[in-house]
């Protein structure tokens, strides 16, 4: 231990103990439950007792897991730095040359390999939100190019984390959970779609046996990158279990010229001693560091008019929306040249004179006069081959090699915005439309995968494009939409104001999608709209009350031709909008909680004010239950010493029931201890119904 330095990053929830022994790469000796304010002697004692033994038939000197797993030092698992210089130096032997540690918050180190002519700089930060984040930078110090194939960070988890939870999905059914044992070997989730991906896991969680929303220790990580990426769990027979990840680099994608550097995206991680809700609390605090004004009620026109852009129809829709209390009116796809369907026009970002002879001004003026903001749809990274832009610049299409197009998807190709001229064109066109019109919101879509393409450059150019547009138009909010929820990550959220959670507005599907997306994103960042009675994507039919109760727990909006709604539906929707405005300050600032409800046929989730003075819960009957009588509903997160007035709310209509007597929906007053520990009995709801429980 005489040659070992110990740095302790910690807060009230978690601790990270980092050791540097001599010139070896830094090792995380502990990541998990907080150790509090312990002195150096205690930290050194901890390192001693968790140090490696050395079994038979093993390296003569134990090989620990470094932050950057070190194949050159003999580590047999997935290496952190991968690459080569003309076929050599594929396993560099990095040695620490300097490091600095500020106990409690940040650790930095520099390591180099003189023979391989590489320098790596690493940063570990424990943020005020409780999040841990790690980043590495590699520099080519040589006189010849270095081919970089991977630069991934790893964090150890204890061996009592025996279960894994991650997510998969598809278009319109994103973030479906899958749980499995943390077995020996490597479980790697790679996304090669050129965007975050519908089937990519938004995060990887490891936990103690049976961990749930409210119980168990949980460790989680997320790669903050909108292109190809990997997250993995590795359980070697000769070492500690590990979670790791980073950008997934394609062969030949990154070549570092002499003196050139490559910086990884941030790898975000969180620890919770009290279930998945503790992971959510850390991610939500981190994402709420950038304050937002109250999230306006949105009407998006896509499922109302599709490509049928008619001024009279749209102004009538705006009149109805404003009368209901809508605050933002968004014109979706179909406003630009040649865009009468989805087969043409992408890239021609000029207002279509045949549809809008006076430009968008008449509609925008009408919307603004009604007191609503105006928003507009774009898909700047895509191009149709049936477009003026493609006919002028076919070489601007992103493909595996010049002159070769990937197979079309949704009748479109990808515009190579890493091409300087293409980048300048898109920046000019989008910026001009925003400058020439009173636009407060952009729905930024991205509707196909990038297959066989240089993804890193495209993603970096996308980030530059967003950064420059925000600099030029700071008043414009941007939504990340990618065939719905195909690009949701902390990289894009550093540059946007919300995401379109899914193209699916089916309330039953949305319950699952929002539940698991919400592990990482707070409600105000998740676009959640009330769709029509019959779902556009599934054909399911739902009562308005269920659709409203589902959309309430997000950034509330409408995606529906409300002019076709009945008078009672309009009245219910107007009441729901008024209710949302009344509770949105709570919904978009409080702590998200989930009850570990014993009946899988029903979900209980809610949001509790930071001071625990009020809360709003949803009780959702997903399907019929094997129980004849519902299990009691417990409401977690409340102050056990306070008395709450509980009211049952259904602003858009009461749920249907399957019981003999009427529902006792009258308010009651109960201590928080009773509500959270004993629970209350609710009526028997029909499947696909919900009721809101408001506590004050």
BAVEX-530001 format. One record per residue (C-alpha): x, y, z. Coordinates in steps of 0.2 Angstrom, whole numbers, plus 5000, padded with zeros to 4 digits. Last residue first. Layout:
BEGIN
XYZ
...
//
This chain:
BEGIN
473650874996
473550704987
472850674970
472450504964
472050484945
471050344938
471450224924
470650104912
471349974900
470449824908
468849864918
469149934935
468749844951
468549984964
470150034975
470649974992
471950085001
473650055007
474449995023
476250065021
476150215010
474350275012
474350225031
476050315034
475550465025
474050495037
472350485029
470950605024
469650545011
468850614995
467350534988
467550414973
466550274982
466250174966
464550114963
464049944968
464049774959
465749784952
466649784934
466949974932
467250094918
468450234921
467650404925
467750544912
468950674905
469550754921
469550584931
470150624949
470050534965
470350644980
471550614994
471750735008
473450705016
473950695034
475850715037
476950605048
477250465035
477850595022
477450515006
478650424994
477650274991
475750254988
475150084992
473650014982
472749864990
472549714979
471049714968
469649584971
469349444959
471149414958
471849334941
471749514935
471049584919
472149694909
473149854911
472149934926
473150094929
473150184945
473950354942
474750454956
474850644960
475750704975
475750854987
476750915002
478150795000
479450935000
480150874983
478350854977
477850674974
477550604956
476650444953
476550264948
475350114951
475249974939
473949844937
473849664929
475549624937
474649624954
475849644969
476149824966
477949884968
477350064969
478250174957
478950354961
479450504951
480050644962
479250814958
479750954946
478750924930
477250844937
477050964952
477151114940
476051024928
474651004940
473451144937
473951154918
473550974917
471850994925
471351134913
471951024898
470950874904
469350984906
469651044888
469850864883
468250814892
467250954884
467950914867
467450724869
465750774875
465450884859
466050744848
467750744840
467950774821
468650954824
469850874837
470850794822
472050704834
473850714840
473550814857
474850864870
475450844888
477350834891
477250684902
476250594915
474550674909
474650574893
474150414901
472650484911
472150574895
472050414884
471150314898
469850454900
469650464881
469050284881
470150174870
470050084853
471549984847
471950004828
473849984832
474750124824
473350254821
472450214837
470550224837
469950354849
471150484842
472750524851
473150614867
474950654867
476450624878
478150704873
479350654886
480550784893
479250854906
479150674913
480950654919
482050544908
483050394913
481750274922
480450374912
480850284896
480350124905
478650184911
478350294896
478450144884
477450034895
475950144897
476150204879
475650034873
474050044882
473750224877
473950194859
474950354854
476350264845
477550374836
478650354852
479450464865
479550624855
480950704864
481050864874
482051024875
483550984864
485451004864
486050914880
484550794876
485450734860
486950674870
485850614885
485050484874
483350464865
483550444846
482350304840
480850364850
479750424837
480350384819
481750494826
481050644835
482150764845
481150914850
481851084848
481451244857
481751414847
482151564858
484051544856
483951554837
485751584830
486551494845
485251364845
485551334826
487451324829
487251194843
486051094833
487151094817
488751054827
487850904835
487250844818
489050854812
489650754826
488350624822
488850614804
490650604807
490450464819
489250364808
490350334793
489050234783
488550044781
486850074787
486250244794
484450204800
482950294794
481650424800
482650574808
481350704814
481750874822
480050954828
480551134829
479751264841
479551444843
479251494825
478851674819
479451654801
480851724791
482251684803
481651504807
481451474788
483151554785
484051444799
483351284792
483951334774
485651404779
486151264791
485551134778
486551214764
488151234775
488151054780
487950994762
489351104757
490451044771
490050864769
489750804787
487950834783
487950684772
486050674768
485350504772
484250414760
482350414758
480850314752
480450254769
482050154768
483050154752
484450014751
486150104753
486750214738
488350184729
489150334720
490450364733
490650224746
489650154760
488350284758
487850464763
487050564749
487950724745
488550654729
486850664721
486950854722
485850944710
484550804707
484650764725
484250944730
482850954718
482050804726
481450634720
483050544727
482250594744
483450674757
483750654776
484750744789
483550894789
481950814794
480950964799
479250994807
478651174812
478051254828
476851404831
476551474849
474751504853
473751664858
472451654845
473251794836
474851684835
473951544826
473151664814
474751744810
475651584808
474351514796
474351674785
476251684786
476651504780
476951564763
475751674753
475551544739
475551404752
475051244743
475751274726
477151394734
477851244744
478851334758
480751294754
481751154762
481951054747
483050914756
481550794758
480350834743
479750664737
479150494742
478250534759
476750614751
476250784744
477950854748
478550934731
479151094740
478851114759
477351104770
477050914771
477650854788
476950934804
476251104808
476451124827
475151224837
475751274855
474651334869
473051224868
471651294880
470151214872
469651364862
471451374856
471351204849
469651234840
470251394832
471851304827
470951164818
469851294809
471551374804
472151214798
470651164787
470551334779
472451334775
472451164768
473851044771
473250874768
474950784771
474350704788
472850804793
472450764812
473650624815
475150744810
474450914816
475350924833
474351014847
475451054862
475051104879
476551214885
477851144897
478151274911
479851364908
481351254908
482851244919
484451164913
484951054928
483350954926
484250824916
485450784930
484050784943
483150664932
484550544930
484850544949
483050514954
482850384941
484250274948
483450294965
481750244958
482650084952
482850014969
483450084986
485350084988
485450174971
487050194960
487150294944
488250304929
488450414914
489750374901
490150544892
490550534874
492350494870
493650624864
494850584850
496450684848
497650724833
499450764835
499950644821
498350594812
497050494821
496050374810
494350354816
493050264805
494250124798
493249984806
491650054814
491750134831
490550094845
490450234856
490550194875
490250054887
490549964903
489749864917
490949744926
490849594937
492549564946
493949444941
494549274936
492849194930
492449344921
490749434922
490549564909
489049674906
489049784891
488449944883
488949984865
488650134854
488350194836
487650364835
486750484847
487950474862
487750494880
488150304885
487050254900
487450164916
486650084930
486950004947
485549944958
485449894976
483749824981
481949884984
480850024978
480750004959
481249824960
482849714963
482449534964
484249474967
485449624969
485649734954
486349774937
485549904925
486049944907
485250094899
484350164884
484449984877
484549984858
483049914849
482350084844
484050154839
485250274846
485650324828
486850254815
486050094816
487449994823
486849984841
487849854852
487149774867
488549664875
488249524887
489949454891
490349294900
489849224917
487949254921
487149414927
485449324927
484149404915
482849534914
482149614898
481149774897
480249844882
480950024878
480150064862
478549994854
478050104840
479650064830
480549924839
481049874856
482449824868
482849864886
484049814900
483949734916
485349624924
485349514939
486749454951
487349614959
488049514974
489749504965
490049694967
490049804952
491549864943
491550014931
492250004913
492650144900
492750114881
493950184868
493750074852
494450044835
495750184833
496950174818
498450274822
499250384808
501150404808
502250534816
501750484834
500950574848
499250514844
498050584857
496750484867
495350564877
494350474890
492650524899
491750464915
490150524923
489450484940
487750554944
487250604961
486450764954
487850864961
489050774950
490350644954
491650664940
492950554933
494150614919
495350524909
496850574898
497650454886
499350484878
499950374863
501650344855
501550154855
503350144862
503050304873
501450234881
500550364890
499450404905
498550564912
497350564926
495950664933
494750644948
493250744953
491950774966
492150724984
494050724986
494850824973
496050704964
497450744953
498450624942
500150614933
501150504922
500150344923
500750204912
499950134897
500549974889
499749974872
498949814865
498749834847
500449914846
500749854828
499649824813
500149994805
499850084821
498449994830
496850004839
495849954855
495850044871
494649984884
494949794882
493549664885
494249544897
495949454899
496849604907
498749564905
499449744908
499349774889
497549714889
497149864900
495349894904
495150084905
494450114922
495649974927
495049794932
496449724942
497849604936
498649504950
500549484948
501149304944
499749294931
498549154936
498748964936
498448954955
497549094963
498149264967
497049364979
496449534974
496249684985
494649704994
495349705011
496849815007
495749944998
494649955012
496049985024
496750115013
495150205014
495050185033
496850265034
496350405022
494950465032
493050425030
491750555027
490350445021
490550275015
489150285002
488450124994
489150084977
490750094968
492350024976
494049984972
493950084955
495750064947
496850194940
498150134927
499750074934
501150204937
501350164955
499650104962
498250224958
496650194968
494950254965
493550244978
491850294972
490550324985
488650334984
487050404992
487550555003
488950604992
490650534988
492250534978
493750454987
495450464980
496850334986
498650334981
499650174982
501550154983
501550125002
500050005000
//
